[in-house]
Amino acid sequence: MTCKNCIYWTEDDSNEYKYNRGNCNNKKFIYAEDLYDISTQVRKTPDEDTLVYGDYEGYPAYFTTGPEFSCIHFKKEGDENEVQIV
């Protein structure tokens, strides 16, 4: 149940580490600015099982994981609609 076997993860050799890194597109990983609704000027409260990441001074924010990283949101191919308990 690691990233390399998860449907949300894709390997990315273009990052600064050049090897053994990848990107997770799970919607449980939220960019902090996306929690703020500009039209209502209200900050949304993230779910308790999320990771919120941010940046400072206008630099781009991102995170990468190694192929052996594991998290509670793991899903393997074919299990897109199943709830997995890890």
C-alpha positions, 0 to 999 in steps of 0.5 A: 500500500505504497505510492508506487501502487496507488491510483493517485500517484504518478512518477515525476522525473522532472522535479528537482530530485530527478529520481524516485519522486512522484506527484499525488493528485488525491483531493485530500491534499489541499493547497491552502489558498484553495480553502479561501473563497474570495467572493465570500471572504470566508475560509473553508474548514478542511476535513480532518483527514486532509493535508493542507500545504502552503507557500510564502512570498509568492513562491510556488507550493508543491510536494512530492513523495517517494514511491515507498511512501504510504498514506491512509488514502491509498487506492489501487487500480480497480478499487476507485469506488471502494473505501480502503482501511489501512 
